[in-house]
């Protein structure tokens, strides 16, 4: 999985219209995973999934309600 593009989205305010453009850019760049933490994380995960389905693109997504950006940091010690 080395070299695959992964993103952790830290939502401070929930859905914003700019997310439409961001998801399209992630698809264009070949992002394979988006994890969402923060405000409305589960809702944003569902929305990202729906955008990918509409564009016939597979992207693994996950939401982590109640977790912080530090919790989602992959270099954070276990």
N, C-alpha and C positions, 0 to 999 in steps of 0.2 A: 504494500500500500504506500510505499515511499514515493513521493512525488505527486501523489493525488492531491487535488485541491479541496481543502476543507475550510469551512467558515464557521465561526461562532458569532452569532448576531446578539448583541446586547440591546434589548429593547428598553428604552427609557420612557416611552409614552404610548406603546401599542402601535397599531397600524397607522401608517402614513402613506400617502399616494406615491412617494418616491420609491417605495418598495417594489412597485411594478417594474420600474426601470432596473433596479438592482437585481431582481430575479432574472430578468432577461440577460443582463450582463453576465450573471453567474452561469447561466445556461450556455451562452456564447463562449465562455472561458472554460467550459468543461468541468465545473465544480461538481463533486460527487457527494458531498455531505454538507448539510447546514444544521447546526445545533442552535437552538434559540433559548436564551435565558432572559429573565426580566419580566416587564409588564406584558400581560396577555400572551405569554410565550406559546401556550397550547393553541390559541387562536391563530397566531402568526404561522405556526408550523402547519396547521391545516390549510391556511391560505397559500403558503408556498407550495404545498403538495398539489393543490388544485391548479395553480399556475403551471406546474410541471406537467400535469395530466393533459391540460389544454394544449400544451406544446409538444406532447408525446415525447417527453424527456424524463428519464429516470434519475432522481436525486434522492438519496437517503436523507431523511430529516428526523430530528428529535427535538422535544421541548423539555425543559427542566424548570418547572414551576418552583419558585422559592429558592433557586440556586443563584449564586452570584457569578460574575464573569470569572473571578478567581477559581470558583468551583469547576468551571468548564474548561479551564486552561489545561491542555494536554501535558504540559511540562510540569504541572503541579504534582508534587510527590504524593504517592498513594498512601 
